[in-house]
């Protein structure tokens, strides 16, 4: 952990030119976002239009919640996820056409890609997946944290820049910062970055605030609503995932917002948490 702190504290300090108060908290696992008015969204984006929002200060976790952290919650509470209850987890695997998935009754957070594809015994530092929005809320209640709002997530992810990524990141070099799919399609396995599915958190370069994996590893649940919700209870997620590719969803950016059923559990869906600054 000390090596990691030394590695990313420099870019955090350098970003002070843009966000003078955005520094890591004393707890190296959190980044502090100051209260203020920020610009979010982009032009011609109906669901996430260009606008200014005012927020209170908050801490955001530098990494996504891991299997190990979620296991502590389960062992302490006996919690049973919705995928375990309803046997309806949705998983991705090589060989599928674009925007297709498999319903695997054996999949849940301990076997996020189904029992036949192995467990997480050696992946406790990977982000937890195959959990629903409701599961994420249950974890947050137990841990005394919460999900970031759609706007909070974007403010932290962009790190003071106004691009669809952050800093000098583009669609061409995003692979240095995110675990995404590099193949032309999903018909064949893609090990080009060393990972077929999820990667251990913090395996790729962080954004200027020291946040890892905001552009890719797993989609991250956020709280909030969109115009397309039309009053329905819908869960939303941001960032990219290991299944995202330039030829398919291309959601590995800071502007697009995905939507799923609050009860749905996907093998490329996880979450990051925040906590209020008192």
ROSE-46695 format. One record per atom (N, C-alpha, C, O, CB): residue in one letter; z, x, y. Coordinates in steps of 0.2 Angstrom, whole numbers, plus 2048, in hexadecimal, padded with zeros to 3 digits. Glycine has a CB too. Layout:
# ROSE-46695
AZXY/...
END
This chain:
# ROSE-46695
X8008047FA/X800800800/X800804806/X7FD80380B/X8067FB800/X80480A806/X80480E80C/X7FD81180E/X7FB812814/X80981480B/X7F9813809/X7F381580A/X7EE81080D/X7EA812811/X7F0818803/X7EF80A80B/X7EB80580E/X7ED804815/X7E8803819/X7EC7FE80A/X7F3804817/X7F580381E/X7F2808822/X7EF807827/X7FD80381E/X7F280E820/X7EF814824/X7E8813825/X7E581582A/X7F181B820/X7E5810820/X7DD810820/X7DB80A825/X7D680B828/X7DB80E819/X7DF805825/X7DC80082A/X7E07FF830/X7DE7FB834/X7DC7F9826/X7E5803832/X7E9802838/X7E480483E/X7E5802843/X7EF806838/X7E080983D/X7DC80C842/X7D7807845/X7D780584B/X7D8812840/X7D3803840/X7CF7FE843/X7D27F8846/X7D07F584B/X7CA7FB83D/X7D87F7844/X7DC7F2847/X7DE7F484E/X7DE7F0853/X7E37F0843/X7E07FA84F/X7E17FC856/X7DB7FD85B/X7DB7FB860/X7E5803856/X7D67FF858/X7CF7FF85B/X7CD7F885E/X7CA7F8863/X7CA802857/X7CF7F385A/X7CD7EC85D/X7D17EA863/X7CF7E5865/X7CD7E7857/X7D67EE865/X7DA7EC86A/X7D67EB871/X7D87E8875/X7E07F186B/X7D07EE871/X7CC7EE877/X7C97E6878/X7C97E487D/X7C67F2876/X7C87E3872/X7C67DC872/X7CC7D7872/X7CC7D3877/X7C17DA86D/X7D17D886E/X7D67D486D/X7DD7D886E/X7DF7DB869/X7D77D0866/X7DF7D9874/X7E47DE875/X7EB7DD872/X7EE7E2870/X7E67DE87C/X7EC7D786F/X7F37D686C/X7F27D5864/X7F77D4861/X7F67D086F/X7EC7D6862/X7EB7D585B/X7EC7DB857/X7E87DF856/X7E37D3859/X7F37DB855/X7F57E1851/X7F87DF84B/X7FB7D984A/X7FA7E6855/X7F97E3846/X7FC7E1840/X8047E0841/X8067E4845/X7FB7E783A/X8067DB83E/X80E7DA83F/X8117E083B/X80E7E4838/X8107D383C/X8187E083B/X81C7E5838/X81B7E5830/X81B7EA82D/X8237E483A/X8197DF82E/X8187DE827/X8107DF826/X80C7DC829/X8197D7824/X80F7E5822/X8087E7822/X8037E281F/X7FD7E381F/X8087EE81F/X8067DD81B/X8027D8818/X7FF7D381D/X7FC7CE81A/X8057D5812/X8017D3823/X7FF7CE828/X7FC7D182E/X7FE7D6830/X8057C982A/X7F87CD831/X7F57CF837/X7F77C983C/X7F77C383B/X7ED7CF837/X7F97CB842/X7FB7C7848/X7F67C584C/X7F27C984F/X8017CA84B/X7F57BE84D/X7F07BC852/X7F37B8858/X7F77B4857/X7EB7B684E/X7F27BB85E/X7F67B8863/X7F37B1866/X7ED7AF864/X7F57BD869/X7F87AE869/X7F67A786C/X7F07A8871/X7F07AE874/X7FC7A486E/X7EC7A3872/X7E77A4877/X7E279F876/X7E279B872/X7E57AB877/X7DD7A087A/X7D679C87A/X7D17A0877/X7CF7A587A/X7D5798881/X7CE79E872/X7C87A286F/X7C279D86E/X7C279786E/X7CB7A4868/X7BC7A186E/X7B679E86C/X7B579E865/X7B57A3862/X7B07A1870/X7B3798862/X7B179885B/X7AB79485A/X7A879185F/X7B7794857/X7A8794854/X7A2790853/X79B793856/X79C799858/X7A2789856/X796790856/X790793858/X78B78D85A/X78C787858/X78C797852/X78678F85E/X78178A860/X77D78785B/X77C78A856/X77C78D865/X77C78185B/X77777D857/X77B77C850/X77777B84B/X771780856/X78177D850/X78577C849/X78977584A/X78E77584D/X78A782847/X786770847/X789769848/X791769846/X795766849/X785764845/X79276C840/X79976C83D/X79D771840/X7A3770840/X79876D836/X79B776843/X79F77B846/X79C77D84D/X79978384E/X7A0781842/X79C779852/X79877A858/X79C77F85C/X7A278185C/X79877485C/X798783861/X79B788865/X7A078486A/X79E77F86D/X79678B869/X7A678786A/X7AB78386E/X7B178886F/X7B178D86C/X7AE77D86B/X7B6786874/X7BC78A875/X7C2786872/X7C2780873/X7BD78C87C/X7C678A86F/X7CC78786C/X7D278B86E/X7D279186F/X7CC786864/X7D878786F/X7DE78B871/X7E378A86B/X7E4785868/X7E1787877/X7E6790869/X7EA790863/X7F1794865/X7F179786A/X7E779485D/X7F6792860/X7FC796861/X7FB79C85D/X7F779D858/X80279185E/X8007A185E/X8007A785A/X8027A6853/X8057A1851/X8057AC85D/X7FF7AA84E/X8007A9847/X7FF7B0843/X7FC7B4846/X7FC7A4844/X8027B183E/X8017B6839/X7FC7B4834/X7FC7AE831/X8077B9836/X7F77B8832/X7F27B682D/X7F37BC827/X7F37C2829/X7EB7B582F/X7F37BA821/X7F37BF81C/X7ED7C381C/X7E77C181D/X7F47BC815/X7EE7CA81B/X7E87CE81B/X7E47CE814/X7DE7D0814/X7EA7D681B/X7E77CB80F/X7E37CA809/X7E47C3806/X7E87BF808/X7E67CF803/X7DF7C1802/X7E07BA7FF/X7E57BA7FA/X7E77BF7F7/X7D97B87FB/X7E87B47F8/X7ED7B37F4/X7EB7B57ED/X7E67B37EB/X7F07AC7F3/X7EF7BA7E9/X7ED7BC7E3/X7EF7B87DD/X7F47B47DE/X7EF7C47E3/X7EC7BA7D7/X7EF7B77D1/X7F67B97D0/X7FA7B47CE/X7EB7BA7CB/X7F87BF7D2/X7FF7C17D1/X8047BD7D5/X8097BB7D3/X8007C87D2/X8027BB7DC/X8067B77E0/X8067B07DE/X80B7AD7DE/X8037B87E7/X8017AD7DC/X8017A77D9/X8057A67D3/X8087A17D2/X7F97A47D8/X8057AB7CF/X8097AB7C9/X8107AA7CA/X8147A67C7/X8077B17C4/X8127AE7CF/X8197AD7D1/X81B7A67D3/X8217A47D2/X81B7B27D7/X8177A37D7/X81879C7D9/X8187977D2/X81D7937D2/X8127997DD/X8147987CE/X8147947C8/X81A7957C4/X81D7907C1/X80D7967C3/X81C79B7C3/X82279D7BF/X82879A7C2/X82D7987BF/X8237A57BE/X82879A7C9/X82E7987CC/X82F7907CC/X83478E7CD/X82E79B7D3/X82978D7CC/X8297867CD/X8277827C7/X82877C7C6/X8257847D3/X8247857C2/X8217817BD/X81B77D7BF/X8197787BB/X82677D7BA/X81877F7C4/X81277B7C7/X80C77B7C2/X80B7807BF/X81077E7CE/X8097757C1/X8037757BD/X7FD7737C2/X7FD76E7C5/X80476F7B8/X7F87777C2/X7F27767C6/X7EE7707C4/X7EF76D7BF/X7EE77C7C7/X7EA76E7C9/X7E67687C7/X7E17697C2/X7DF7657BE/X7E27657CE/X7DE76F7C2/X7D97717BD/X7DC7717B6/X7D976F7B1/X7D77787BE/X7E37727B5/X7E67727AF/X7E876B7AD/X7E77697A7/X7ED7767AF/X7E97677B2/X7EA7607B1/X7E475C7AF/X7E47587AA/X7EE75C7B7/X7DF75D7B2/X7D97597B2/X7D375C7AD/X7CE7597AC/X7D67577B8/X7D47627AC/X7CF7667A8/X7C87657AB/X7C37647A7/X7CF7637A1/X7C87667B1/X7C17657B4/X7BF76B7B9/X7BB76A7BE/X7C175F7B8/X7C17717B8/X7BF7777BC/X7B87787BC/X7B57777B7/X7C377D7BA/X7B577A7C1/X7AE77C7C2/X7AD7837C3/X7B07867C7/X7AB7787C8/X7A97867BE/X7A878D7BE/X7A178F7BE/X79D78B7BD/X7AB7907B7/X7A07957C1/X7997987C1/X79979E7BC/X79E7A27BB/X79879B7C8/X79379F7BA/X7917A57B5/X78A7A67B6/X7867A27B7/X7937A37AE/X7887AD7B4/X7817AF7B5/X77D7AA7B0/X77F7A87AA/X7807B67B3/X7777A97B2/X7737A47AE/X77279E7B1/X76D79A7AF/X7757A47A7/X77679C7B6/X7757957B9/X7707957BF/X76F79B7C2/X77C7937BC/X76D7907C0/X76878F7C5/X76C78F7CC/X77378E7CB/X7647897C5/X76978F7D2/X76D78F7D8/X7707887D9/X76E7837D7/X7687907DE/X7767897DC/X77A7837DD/X77C77E7D7/X77C7787D7/X77677E7E2/X77D7827D2/X77F77F7CB/X7857827C9/X7877887CA/X77977F7C6/X78977E7C5/X7907807C3/X79177D7BC/X78E7787BA/X79577F7C7/X79677F7B8/X79877D7B2/X79F77A7B2/X7A477D7B5/X7987827AC/X7A07747B0/X7A77717AF/X7AA7747A9/X7A77727A3/X7A77697AF/X7AF7787A9/X7B277B7A3/X7B97797A3/X7BE77A7A7/X7B27837A4/X7BB77579E/X7C177279D/X7C777779B/X7CD77679C/X7C176D797/X7C577D799/X7C9782798/X7CB78779E/X7D078B79D/X7C7787792/X7C87867A3/X7C978A7A9/X7CE7887AD/X7CF7827AF/X7C278B7AD/X7D278C7B0/X7D878B7B5/X7D97927B7/X7D67977B6/X7DE7877B2/X7DE7927BC/X7DF7997BF/X7E179F7BB/X7DF7A47BD/X7E57987C4/X7E479E7B5/X7E57A37B0/X7DE7A57AD/X7DE7AB7AA/X7EA7A27AB/X7DA7A17AC/X7D37A27A9/X7CE79F7AE/X7CB79A7AC/X7D379E7A2/X7CD7A27B3/X7C979F7B9/X7C279E7B7/X7BE79A7BA/X7CA7A37BF/X7BF7A27B2/X7B87A17B0/X7B879E7A9/X7B279E7A6/X7B57A87B0/X7BD79B7A7/X7BD7987A0/X7C079D79B/X7C07A379C/X7B679679E/X7C379A796/X7C779E791/X7C27A378E/X7C47A978C/X7CA79A78C/X7BC7A178D/X7B77A6789/X7B57AC78D/X7B37B178B/X7B17A2788/X7B77AC794/X7B57B1798/X7BB7B679A/X7BA7BA79E/X7B27AF79E/X7C17B5797/X7C67B9798/X7CB7B679D/X7CA7B27A1/X7C47BF79A/X7D17B979D/X7D77B77A1/X7D87BC7A7/X7D47C07A8/X7DD7B679D/X7DD7BB7AA/X7DF7BF7B0/X7E47C57AF/X7E67C77B4/X7E17BB7B6/X7E57C67A9/X7EB7CB7A7/X7EA7D17AB/X7EF7D47AD/X7EB7CC7A0/X7E47D47AB/X7E37DA7AF/X7E07D97B6/X7DD7DD7B9/X7DE7DE7AB/X7E17D37B8/X7DE7D17BF/X7E37CE7C4/X7E17C97C7/X7D87CC7BE/X7E97D07C3/X7EE7CD7C7/X7ED7CE7CF/X7F07CB7D3/X7F57CF7C5/X7E97D37D0/X7E87D57D7/X7E27D27DA/X7DF7D47DF/X7E87DC7D9/X7DF7CE7D6/X7D97CA7D8/X7DB7C47DB/X7E07C17DA/X7D47C87D2/X7D77C17E0/X7D97BA7E3/X7D97B57DD/X7D57B47D9/X7D37B87E8/X7DE7B07DE/X7DE7AB7DA/X7D97A67DB/X7D77A57E1/X7E57A77DA/X7D67A37D5/X7D179E7D6/X7D27987D1/X7D77987CE/X7CA7A27D5/X7CD7947D1/X7CE78E7CD/X7D478A7CF/X7D77877CB/X7CE7907C5/X7D678A7D5/X7DB7867D8/X7D87817DD/X7D37837E1/X7E178A7DB/X7DB77B7DE/X7D87767E3/X7DC7777E9/X7E077B7EA/X7D976F7E0/X7D97737EE/X7DC7737F5/X7E37717F4/X7E87737F7/X7D876F7F9/X7E576C7F0/X7EB7697EF/X7F076F7EC/X7F676F7EE/X7EB7637EB/X7ED7737E7/X7F17787E4/X7F377D7EA/X7F97807EA/X7ED77B7DF/X7EE77F7EE/X7F07837F3/X7F57817F8/X7F97857FA/X7E97857F7/X7F577A7F9/X7FA7787FE/X8017787FA/X8067797FE/X7F97707FF/X8017777F4/X8087777F0/X80A77E7F0/X81077F7F1/X8077757E9/X8067837F0/X80878A7F0/X80B78C7F7/X81078F7F8/X80278F7EF/X80778A7FC/X80A78B803/X810788804/X81578B808/X805788808/X812782802/X81877F803/X81E783800/X823784803/X818777800/X81C7857FA/X8217897F6/X8227907FA/X8287927FA/X81F78B7EF/X81D7937FC/X81E79A7FF/X82079A807/X82179F80A/X81779D7FF/X82079480A/X822793811/X81C796815/X81E79881B/X828797812/X816795813/X810796817/X80C790818/X80E78B816/X80C79D814/X80679181A/X80178C81B/X7FA78F81B/X7F979581B/X802788821/X7F578A81A/X7EE78C81A/X7EC78D822/X7EF78A826/X7EA787817/X7E8791823/X7E579282A/X7E178C82C/X7DE789827/X7E179882B/X7E178A832/X7DC785834/X7D5788834/X7D478E834/X7DE78283B/X7D0784834/X7C9786835/X7C878B83B/X7C579083A/X7C4780835/X7CB789840/X7CB78D846/X7CF794846/X7CC799848/X7CD78A84C/X7D5794843/X7D979A842/X7D579F83E/X7D57A583F/X7E0798840/X7D279C838/X7CF7A1834/X7C97A4837/X7C87AA836/X7CC79D82E/X7C57A183B/X7BF7A483E/X7C17A9844/X7BE7AE844/X7BB79E841/X7C77A7847/X7C97AC84C/X7CB7B2849/X7CA7B884C/X7CF7A9850/X7CF7B2844/X7D17B8840/X7CB7BC83D/X7CB7C283D/X7D77B683B/X7C77B883A/X7C17BB836/X7BC7BF83B/X7BA7C4839/X7BE7B6832/X7BB7BC840/X7B67BF845/X7B97C5849/X7B57C984B/X7B37BA84A/X7C07C5849/X7C37CB84C/X7C17CC853/X7C07D2855/X7C27D1848/X7C07C7857/X7BE7C885E/X7B67C9860/X7B57CA865/X7C17CE861/X7B27C885A/X7AB7C985C/X7A87C285B/X7AB7BD859/X7A87CD856/X7A27C185D/X79F7BA85E/X7997BA859/X7957B585A/X79D7B9865/X7987BE854/X7937BE850/X7947BA84A/X79A7B7849/X7917C584D/X7907B9845/X7917B583F/X7957B983A/X7977B6835/X78B7B383C/X7977BF83C/X79B7C3837/X7A07C683B/X7A57C283D/X7967C9834/X7A17CD83C/X7A57D0841/X7A37D7842/X7A07DA83E/X7AD7D083E/X7A57DA848/X7A37E0849/X79B7E2849/X7977DE84B/X7A77E5845/X79A7E7845/X7927E8844/X7907E683D/X78B7E983B/X7917F0844/X7947E283A/X7917DF833/X78B7DA834/X78B7D6839/X7977DB830/X7877DB830/X7817D7830/X7807D4829/X7837D6824/X77B7DA832/X77B7D0828/X7797CE821/X7777D481C/X7777D3816/X7747C8821/X7747D981F/X7727DF81C/X7777E3819/X7777E6814/X76D7E2820/X77D7E481D/X7827E881B/X7897E5819/X78E7E8818/X7847ED820/X7887DE818/X78E7DA817/X7917DC810/X7977DB80F/X78D7D3817/X78D7DF80B/X7907E1805/X7957E7805/X7997E7800/X78A7E4800/X7967EA80B/X79B7EF80C/X7A27EC80D/X7A77EF80C/X79A7F4811/X7A27E580F/X7A87E2811/X7A97DC80D/X7AF7D980D/X7A77DF818/X7A57DA808/X7A67D4804/X7A37D47FD/X79E7D87FC/X7A27CE808/X7A77D17F9/X7A57D07F2/X7A07CA7F1/X7A37C57F1/X7AB7D07ED/X79A7CC7F1/X7957C67F1/X7907C87EB/X7907CD7E8/X7917C57F7/X78B7C37EA/X7867C47E5/X7807C77E8/X77D7C47ED/X7857BD7E2/X77E7CC7E4/X7787D07E7/X7717CF7E4/X76C7D17E6/X7797D77E7/X7717CB7DE/X76B7CA7DB/X7677C57DE/X7697C17E3/X76D7C77D4/X7607C57DC/X75C7C07DF/X75D7B97DE/X75B7B47E1/X7547C27DD/X7607B87D8/X7637B17D6/X7697B27D1/X76B7B87D1/X75D7AE7D2/X76B7AD7CE/X7717AD7CA/X76F7AD7C2/X7747AC7BE/X7767A87CC/X7697AE7C1/X7677AE7BA/X7697B47B6/X76A7B37B0/X7607AD7B9/X76A7BA7B9/X76D7C07B6/X7737C27B9/X7747C17BF/X7677C57B6/X7777C57B5/X77E7C87B8/X77C7CD7BD/X7777D17BD/X7827CB7B2/X7817CE7C2/X7807D27C7/X7877D77C8/X78C7D47CA/X77F7CF7CE/X7867DD7C5/X78C7E17C6/X78B7E77CB/X78E7EC7CB/X78D7E57BF/X7867E67D0/X7847EB7D4/X78A7EE7D9/X7897F37DB/X77E7E87D9/X78F7EA7DA/X7947EC7DE/X79A7ED7DA/X7A07EF7DC/X7967E77E3/X79A7ED7D3/X79F7EF7CE/X7A37E87CC/X7A77E97C8/X7A47F37D2/X7A17E37CF/X7A57DD7CD/X7A07D77CB/X79C7D57CF/X7AA7DB7D3/X7A17D47C6/X79D7CE7C4/X7A07C87C7/X79D7C37C9/X79D7CD7BC/X7A77C77C7/X7AA7C17C9/X7AE7C47D0/X7AC7C77D4/X7AF7BE7C4/X7B57C27D0/X7B97C47D6/X7BA7CC7D5/X7B97CF7D0/X7BF7C07D6/X7BC7CE7DB/X7BE7D57DB/X7C57D57DE/X7C87D17E1/X7BA7D97E1/X7C97DB7DC/X7D07DB7DF/X7D07DB7E6/X7CB7DD7E9/X7D37E27DD/X7D57D77E9/X7D57D77F0/X7D57DE7F4/X7D87E27F1/X7DB7D37F2/X7D27DE7F9/X7D27E47FD/X7CD7EA7FA/X7CE7F07FB/X7D87E77FE/X7C87E87F6/X7C47EC7F3/X7BE7EF7F7/X7BB7F47F6/X7C17E97EC/X7BD7EB7FD/X7B87EC801/X7BB7ED808/X7C17EC809/X7B37E6802/X7B77EF80D/X7B97F1814/X7BC7EB817/X7B97E5816/X7B37F4818/X7C17EC81B/X7C47E681F/X7C07E5826/X7BC7E9828/X7CB7E7820/X7C27DF829/X7BF7DE82F/X7C47E2834/X7C97E5832/X7BF7D6831/X7C27E283B/X7C67E683F/X7CD7E5840/X7D17E9842/X7C37E6846/X7CF7DF83E/X7D67DD83E/X7DA7DF837/X7E07DE837/X7D77D683F/X7D67E2833/X7DA7E382C/X7D97DE827/X7DD7DE822/X7E17E582D/X7D57D9828/X7D57D3823/X7CF7D581E/X7CA7D7820/X7D37CC827/X7D17D4818/X7CC7D6813/X7C97D0810/X7CC7CA810/X7D07DA80D/X7C37D080E/X7BF7CB80A/X7BE7C580D/X7BD7C080A/X7C47CA804/X7BE7C5814/X7BD7BE818/X7B57BC817/X7B47B6818/X7BE7BF81F/X7B17C1815/X7AA7BF815/X7A87BE80D/X7A27BC80C/X7A67C5818/X7AC7C0809/X7AA7BF802/X7AF7C27FD/X7B27C77FE/X7A47C3801/X7B17BE7F8/X7B57BF7F2/X7B67B87EF/X7B37B67EA/X7BC7C37F3/X7BA7B47F3/X7BA7AD7F1/X7BA7A97F8/X7BC7AB7FD/X7C17AC7ED/X7B77A37F7/X7B879E7FD/X7BF79D7FF/X7C379D7FA/X7B47987FC/X7C179C805/X7C879B807/X7C979480A/X7C679380F/X7CA7A180C/X7CE791807/X7D078A809/X7D378B810/X7D678F812/X7D5787805/X7D1786815/X7D478581B/X7D577E81D/X7D3779819/X7CF788821/X7DA77D821/X7DB776823/X7D7774829/X7D577882D/X7E3775825/X7D676D82A/X7D276B82F/X7CD76682D/X7CC764827/X7CE771833/X7C9763831/X7C475E830/X7BD760833/X7BD764838/X7C6757831/X7B875D831/X7B175E834/X7AE757835/X7B0752833/X7AD76282F/X7A975783A/X7A575083B/X7A374D835/X7A3747835/X7A0751840/X7A0751830/X79D74E82A/X7A274B825/X7A1747821/X799753826/X7A974C827/X7AE749822/X7AE741823/X7AF73E81E/X7B574B824/X7AD73E829/X7AC73782A/X7B3734827/X7B372E824/X7A6734826/X7B8737829/X7BF734827/X7C1735820/X7C773381E/X7BF72D828/X7BD73881C/X7BF739815/X7C473F814/X7C4744819/X7B873B810/X7C773F80F/X7CC74580D/X7C774B80A/X7C674A804/X7D2743809/X7C675080E/X7C175580B/X7C575C80D/X7C875D812/X7BB75580F/X7C4760808/X7C7767809/X7C176C80B/X7BB76B809/X7CA76A802/X7C377080F/X7BE775812/X7C077C811/X7C677E810/X7BD77481A/X7BB780810/X7BC78780F/X7B778C813/X7B278A815/X7BB789807/X7B9792814/X7B5796818/X7B479D815/X7B779F810/X7B979781F/X7B07A1818/X7AE7A8815/X7A97A780F/X7A67A280E/X7B47AB813/X7A87AD80C/X7A37AD806/X7A77AE7FF/X7AD7AF7FF/X79E7B2807/X7A37AE7FA/X7A67AF7F3/X7A27B37EF/X79C7B57F1/X7A77A87F0/X7A57B67EA/X7A17BA7E5/X79B7B77E3/X7967BB7E0/X7A57BC7DF/X79A7B07E3/X7947AD7E0/X78F7AC7E6/X7897AA7E4/X7967A67DD/X7917AD7EC/X78C7AC7F2/X7877B27F2/X7887B87F1/X7907AC7F8/X7817B07F3/X77B7B57F4/X7777B37FA/X7777AD7FD/X7777B57ED/X7737B87FC/X76F7B7802/X7697B2800/X7677AF805/X76B7BD804/X7687B17FA/X7627AC7F8/X7657A57F7/X7617A17F5/X75E7AF7F3/X76C7A47F7/X76E79E7F5/X77379B7FB/X77079A801/X77379E7EF/X77979B7FB/X77D798800/X77E79C806/X77E79980C/X7847967FD/X77E7A2805/X77E7A780B/X7847A5810/X7847A6816/X7787A780F/X78A7A380D/X7907A1811/X7947A7812/X79A7A6815/X79479C80D/X7927AD811/X7967B3812/X7967B581A/X7937BA81C/X7947B980E/X7987B081E/X7997B1825/X79F7AD828/X7A37AB824/X7927AE828/X79F7AE82F/X7A57AB832/X7A47A4835/X7A87A1839/X7A87AF837/X79E7A1834/X79C79B838/X79C795833/X79E78F835/X79679C83B/X79979682D/X798790828/X79E78E825/X7A3792825/X793792823/X79E787824/X7A4784821/X7A278081B/X79E77C81B/X7A8780826/X7A5781815/X7A477E80F/X7A977880E/X7AE778811/X7A4782809/X7A777380A/X7AB76D809/X7AB76C802/X7A676C7FE/X7A976780D/X7B176A7FF/X7B27687F8/X7B77627F8/X7BB7617FC/X7B476E7F4/X7B875F7F2/X7BD75A7F1/X7C475E7F0/X7C47637ED/X7BB7567EA/X7C975B7F3/X7CF75E7F3/X7D275F7EC/X7D77637EB/X7D475A7F7/X7CF75C7E7/X7D275D7E0/X7CE7617DC/X7CF7637D7/X7D27567DD/X7C87647DF/X7C37687DB/X7C676F7DB/X7C97727E0/X7BC7687DF/X7C57727D5/X7C77797D4/X7C177D7D2/X7BE77C7CC/X7CC7797CE/X7BF7827D6/X7B97867D5/X7BB78D7D3/X7C07907D5/X7B47867DB/X7B77917CF/X7B87987CD/X7B779D7D3/X7B87A37D2/X7B479A7C7/X7B479A7D8/X7B379F7DE/X7B779C7E4/X7B579E7EA/X7AC79F7E0/X7BC7997E3/X7C07967E9/X7C77987E9/X7CB7977E3/X7C078E7E8/X7CA79B7EE/X7D179D7EF/X7D379B7F6/X7D17967F9/X7D17A47ED/X7D879F7F8/X7DB79E7FF/X7DF7A4801/X7E17A87FE/X7DF7987FE/X7DF7A4808/X7E37A980C/X7E87A4810/X7E779F811/X7DF7AD810/X7EE7A7811/X7F37A3814/X7F57A681B/X7F47AC81D/X7FA7A3810/X7F87A281F/X7FB7A4826/X8027A2827/X80479E823/X7F67A182C/X8057A482C/X80C7A282D/X80D7A2835/X80A7A6838/X8117A682A/X81179D837/X81279D83E/X8167A3841/X81A7A583D/X815796840/X8157A5847/X8197A984A/X81E7A684E/X81D7A2853/X8157AE84F/X8257A684D/X82A7A2850/X82C7A6856/X8317A3859/X8307A184B/
END
